[in-house]
């Protein structure tokens, strides 16, 4: 049993503390980050090249695409967090201008939220977004051979779900469809999550934990990744990132682990709005490399 899986046997109050992201900052700090997510993303919408593109007919979910112009560009697909139950693509586009300046497109994904949607369905939807871009990207100025993906918190889990093996054949995409990934403050083993307060809305049984945990479903074909977290993270997120980085490297794939100084679980993501941060520089190296 992995170290992260063993956490499922820890007391509920310890897990609630270690995975209580919102409790790790003051209400004022949290609300300020949420306002920044939305306001900075709204500033980007005037520069979008394709808005509300339906990527999945079954759910009707959409993506917004930024920074395409002329020749097909590599794309960074961003998947928002919010413990699978809050936020949207409207809070998640603040990196688009920085990437466009560097010749990189951005695709921001919406997905249905828990508890109305199960985590199985949420994972299916984000994988459908990747499949859509691989099959149709050129029509939107995106090079399907250069798809990169990233996300924060629950979006880090969904990034891991896209990296996981076992779904590509059914979706009609190659196993190497993802060329690089940046999970930030991610959740890769869901066993402790299913024993915490998050279970109140995510409703995972043991089979779902195994099926949907990226740490339990490493791919046969891996890509380079950067696993990042803030130095002000709750301990659970720190352990998850460290363990996933180690698993990735032990599987023979390239991984870089980064602790971002002076940041918390929420404001670390905002570093992607500026080119002059270690997080943005890592992302640019990942994509351009």
N, C-alpha and C positions, 0 to 999 in steps of 0.2 A: 504494500500500500504506500502511495506517495505521501510525502510530508503534508501536502495540501489536503489530500483525502483524509488524513488522520485528524485534521482540524474539525471534521464533522462530529467527532466525539468530544470536543471541548464544550464547556458550559455555555449555555445560550447567552448569558450576559457578556461573556468574553467575546464571542463572535459578534454580537451586536455592537460592542465597542470597536472591535478591530475592523469592521466593515461599515461603520457609521460615518460615511463621508461628510454628510451635512453637519454632524455633531463635532467634526474636527475643526470647524471654523465658526466664527461668530455669525449670527443672523445677518449682520450688516455686511460682512465680507461675502457671504453667499449671495445675497441679493445684488450686491454690486457686480459680482461676476456674471449673474444672469442678465443684468441690464447690459453689460458690455457684450456678452454673446449676441444679444438681439440687435443692439444699436449698430455694432460694427458689421454684423451680417447684413442689416438693412442697407447700410452704405454701399455694399457690394452689388445689390440687386440691379442698380442702373447699368452695371457693367456685365450683367449676365448675357450670354449668347443664346441660351435655350432654357426657358422656364417651364416647369410643370410637365415634363416629358413622362408619359406613362411608361413605366418599365415592366409592369406586371399586370396583365389584363384581369387576372383572377381577383386581385385585391384592389386594383385601381391606384396603387401607390406610384409616386412620382419622384423624379430627380430634377435638380436644377444644375445646369452646366455653365461654367464660367471659363473665360480665357481662351476660347478657341478662335483661330483666325488663320485662314489660308491652309497651309500644309498641316496634316494631321499631327497632333501633339500628344506627348505622354500625358497621362491623367492621374491625378490623386483623387481617389474616391474616399470621401469622408463620411463616416457613420457616427452619428451623434450618440451621446450617453444619456443619463437620466434614469438609471436603474430600470431600464426597459419600460418606464411608465410616464416619462415626461420629456419635454423638449421636442424639437423638430428641425427640419432643414432650414427653417427661418432663423434659427439660432446658431447656424453652423457653417457660415460661408466666409468668415472673417480672414481666412488664409488665401482667398481667391486672388486678390490683387498681388500679393507677394509672389505667388506661384506664377501668375500670368506674366509678370515682369521677367521671370526666368524661363519663359517659353513653355510653361506647364499648365494644362487645363485642370480644372477642379470640377468634380461631380459630387453633389451633396444629396444624400439619400434620405428620404422619408420612409418610415415603416409604421405599421399599426402598433399601438401601444398596449401593454398589459394594464389591467387584467382582461380587457376585451379580447386581445389576441394572446394566444399561448406563446411560449418561447420557441416551440417548434415552428410555429407559423412565422414569427419574427425572423428566425434564422432562414427559413425558406425564402422570405421576401428579400433579404439582403443578398443572398446567393443569386436570386433572380435578377437583381440589379447588376451584379457582375456579369451574369450570362447575357443580359441585354446589351451591355456596353461592348462585350467581346463580339457579339453578333452584329450589332448595329452602330458601333462607335464611329465608324468612318463617315456616316451620314451626318454626324454632329461635330466633325472636326477632331475626333479622338482616334489615336492609333491603338487598335486593340491588342497589339503586341507589346504595349508598354503601359499596362494597367498596374497601378500601385494603390494600396488601400491603407487606411488608418482610422482610428477612432479612439475615444476617451471613455474610461470607466466601462459602463455597459457596452459602449461602442468599441472598446478594446476587446471585450469578449466577442462581439460580433465580427471584429477583424480576425480574431482567432478562429471563429467558425468558418469564415471564408477561406482561411489558410488550411483548415482541417481536410483530411482525406475523406473519400467515400461518397462525395456528392457530384463529382464532375461528369461522370458518364450519363447520369439521368438528366443533367442540365445541358448536356451537349457541348461542354467546353473542355479544353485540354487541362491536364493536371497542373501544368505550369502557367495557367492563365494569369496568376498574380506574379509580378516580377519583383516586388518589394513591399514591405509593410512596416507601419509605425503604430503599434498598439501603445497607448498611453494610459497608465493607471488601470490596466486591464484586469479582467477576471477570467481565469483560464481553467480553474477547477471549481465546479459548482457545488460540490458536496458541502463545504461549510456555508455557502450561501443558502442552501436549502434547509439549513438548521438555524438560520438567523431571522431577523425581522423581515427580510426581503421575501421570505416564503409566504408572507401574508398576501402578496399579490402575484408572485411568480408561480407558485403551486407546482413545484417539481417533485416527482417521485424518483425513486432510485434509478429506474431505467432511463428517465429523461436526463438525470444528472450524468450518467455514463454516455448517453447518446450526444449530449450537447456541450460537454466539456472539451474545449480544445486540447487540454493537456492529456486527455484520454484518447484523442483521435489525431495524432500527428500524421502528416501526410507522407506519402512515399517520395514525393518530389517537393523539396523545400526551396524557398527563395531567401535572399538576405533580408533580415529584419533588424529594426532598432526597437528595443523594449525600454520604454521611458517611464519614469515616475517622478513625482515631486518629493523633495526632501521633507515636506510637511505632510506627507500621506499618513492616513491611519495604517497601523501595522499590517493589517490583512492585505491591503493593496501592494505594499512593499514586498511581502512574502510571495504573493502571486507573481509579480513581475520577475523577481529574482529566480524563482523556481522555473518559470516558463523559459526564460533565457537559457538556463542550464539544460533543460530538456531539449531545446532546439539545437544547442551546440552538441549535446551527446548524441543526437540523431544524425550528426554530420553536416548540419546546415550552419550558415553564417548568421551570427547574432551579436549585436552590441547592446550592452546594458548601460543605461544612462540615468543617473540621479540628477534632477534639475534643482540647483540650489535656489533658496529664497522663494520657493513657490509652494502653493498648497494644491489640494486635489482639484480645485476648480480653476484657479488662475493660471496654472501651468499651461493649459491649452491655448490661452491667449498669446503665448509666446510665438505661435505660428503666424500671427498677424504681421510680425516684423522680421525682416531678413537677418537682422543683426542679433540673433539669439542662437544659443547652442542647439536648441530644438529644431529651429528652421534650417540651420546649417546641416544638421544631421539628415533631415528630410531631403534637402537638395542634393546632398551627396548620394543618398540612397537612390534617388530617381535618375540623376545625371550619370551616376557611376555605372 
